[in-house]
Amino acid sequence: MSLKGKVAIVTGASRGIGKGIAMELAKNGCCLVINYKSNDEEAEKTYKEIRELGAYVLMIKGDVSNYEFAKQMVKTTVEKLGKIDILINNAGISKVGLFMDQEPSSWNNILDVNLKGTINCSHNAVKEMIKQKSGSIINMSSMWGEVGASCEVIYSASKGAINAFTKSLAKELAPSNIRVNAIAPGVIDTEMNKWLSEDERTNLINEIPMMKFGEISDVAMLVTFLASENSKYITGQVITIDGGFL
């Protein structure tokens, strides 16, 4: 799945799934722009690891929920690398708790990052992709965006909105040879799940037909496929990767 010569922006790329995606794209020949909001130490590690793979990489710190930042990030990418071929809208946050206990500041934060961040980056990237009549946008959703999750109501709502955004934008951009897809992971073995006790982890594994958590590489390889010409006739899809959970 060669992506040699392609330029990709990955948001929320300092660690976890975002880092795994950036690393996999780099292995397949991409020039990378890795975005992160606050974790300088982890972003530096990711930057160095990508450089060690021989890939060209830029680090851009900032909050994708801010439209002006998203605009400047795309502008800088084009100025430094000449174009943008691939946008991975990975930045996202979640908060577990009963809906009735949430405060407006909490749900505004989730919606700003998860949904508005995706819209902000896409809106600016599309303007550049239309000029070259090609591009691939991949939005990170969740299996809970399909069916909803108790105690993650706003998170689920943000991901459901991303699914609708993906399908709608794909139809609008298809005539310009720009593809838009989403990936809806199930339980992936990342630091976000470290809070689970051993019993909780075991019980959760027992609910998954494949009897294991997914790995970051599972998501990263799917992203690489959707970014490549191997998926040139796939657009407007929300692809669930959950070991048969749903």
N, C-alpha and C positions, 0 to 999 in steps of 0.2 A: 504494500500500500504506500508507494512512494509519494511523498509530499515535497520533494525537493524543489526549492525555489518558492514555496508558498510562505505567506506571512500570516501568522495567527496571533490573535489576542486571547488570552485566557484570564478571566477575572477570578478573584479569590484563589490565586495560584500559589500561595506561600506554603500550603501544607495540604494534607489529606487528598481528597479526590482531585482537586484543582492541580496540585503538584503532580500527581500521577498522570493526569492528562497532558500537562506541559511536557513532562519527561518523555512520554510515549510519542507525542508529536515531534519532539526534537530528534528522537531515534529514527524517525521516518523522514527526516530532512527538512523540517520546518524551521523558519526563523521565528523566534518567539518574542512576544511582549507579555510579560507576566505582571499582572496587577494584584495589588494587595492593599488592605486598608491600614493596618497598624503593626503587624508583627514583623519588625525589621529583621530580627535574628533569623527567623525561619525563612523569610524571603531571601536573605543573603545566602542561606544554605542551598535553597532551590536554585538560585542564580548560578552559584558555583558548580552545582551538580550538572546543570544543563550545559555550562561552558565546557565541562570535562567531557561531555559527549561530542564536543566539536561543533555545537550549534551556536548561531548568533542569537543573543538574547538581550532584551532591554527590560529594566525594572521600572514600573511606574506606580507610585504610591498614591492612593486616593480612594474616595468613596463613590462608588458607581451610582448611588442613589441621588447624587448631585449631578444634574444635567450638564452644567458647564464643565464639570470635571470630565464626564464621559466624552463630551465634545472635544475637549483638549487632548484627551488620551488618543482618540482616533486621529486627530490632526497631527500629533507628534509621531504616531506610528507611520503615517503616510509620508511625513517630512523625512523621517530617519530611514525608513525601509521601502518607500516608494509606492506602497499599496497595502491593502488588507484583503486577504482571500478567505480567511476563516475567523469567525467570532464564536468563542465558547463562553456563554453566559452561565458561569458556575457559581459566582458569589451568592451566598445565601446564609440566612440565620434561622434559628428555631427557638422556641421556648415552650417547655412542657408545663402544662398546668390547666386547671379548669377554666373554661371560657368566662364564667361569671366572676372569676377572681382577677381577670386581666384588666389592665388600665389602658386607656387610649394611647398613651405614649408607647406601650409595649407593642400593640398591634400596628400602630403607625410605623414603627421601626421595622417590623417584619415585612410589611407591605412595601415600604420604601426600598429596602434592599432587594428582596426577592423579586418583586414584580416591577416596580419602577426602575430598578437597576437594569433589569433585562430590557425594558422598553427604551431606556435612555441610551444604552450602548448600541442596541439594534438600530435605533433611529439614525444615529450618526454613522454607523458602519454601512448601512444600506445606501446612503448617499454616495459613498465611494465605490461600493460594489456595482451599483447601477452604471457607473461610468465605464467599468470594464466588462459589463455584461456577464459577470460570473461571481460566485461566492457561495459559501456554506455557513449558515448560522445554526448553532446547536445550543439549545436551552436545557439547563438542568432542572428537571421536574422531580417528581417523587411518586411512588406508587400510591401515596396518600392523596395525591392530586386527583387520582382516579376514583377512589372510594371513600376518602375522608378518614381521619383518625381522631378518636376520642383523646382529649387533652392536648391536641395539636390542631385546634380548629382553625385558627388564623393561618398557620403554616399551610395546612391542607388547602385552605381557600386561595392562598397565594399561588400554590402550585397548580391548582385547578385552572386558575386564570392564565397561567403560563401555557397550559395545554391549549386553551382556546386561542390565545395570542399566536401560538406556533402554527396552528392549523389555518387561521385566518391570514396571517402574513405570508405563509407558504403559497396560498392561492394568488395573492396579490403580486408576489415577486417571481412566480414561476415563468411568466413570459420573458423575464429578463435573465433567465438562466441562473437564478439565485435560489438555492434550496434552503428550507428551514425545517428542522426537525427537533424533537425533544427526546431526552432519555429520562425514564422514570425508574430510578434505582429502588430496590427493596432495602434490606438490611445489609449494609456494607461494613466490613471490619475496619473501622477508622477510630480515631481518638474520641469521636462524638459518642461512641458506645462504651467508653471505658467506665462510665458511671454505673453500668449494670453489674449487679452482684453475680456470683457464679450460678446461683439458682435461677436468677432471672435470665441469664445468658442461655442456660441449658433449656429452660422452658421455651424461650424464643426460638432456639434452634429446632426444637421438637415441632414447632408450628410450620417450619419451612419444609416442603416436600423433599428438597435435595439435602436436608439435614446439615446445612452449614451456612455460614454467612458468606456473602459475596466478597470478592477481593477488589481493591482499587484498580488493579490491572484489568479486571473484567469490564469495568466502565471505561477505562482509558482506551482499551482496544476497540470498543464499540464506537467511541468518539472518533477515533482515527479512521475507522471504516466509513462513517458518515461524512467525514471531512474529505475523503478521497474520491477519485473517479470511479472506484468500485461500487459506489452507491449513487451513480449519476442519475438514476431514474427514481430515486426515493426522496420524497418531500411531503411535508404536512403530516408526518407520522410522530406518534408518541410511543416510543419503544420501551416496554417494561423489562427490566432485568432484575429479577427477584427470586430466582430459584424455584419458581412455581408457587410462591406465597399466595398470590391472588388467584 
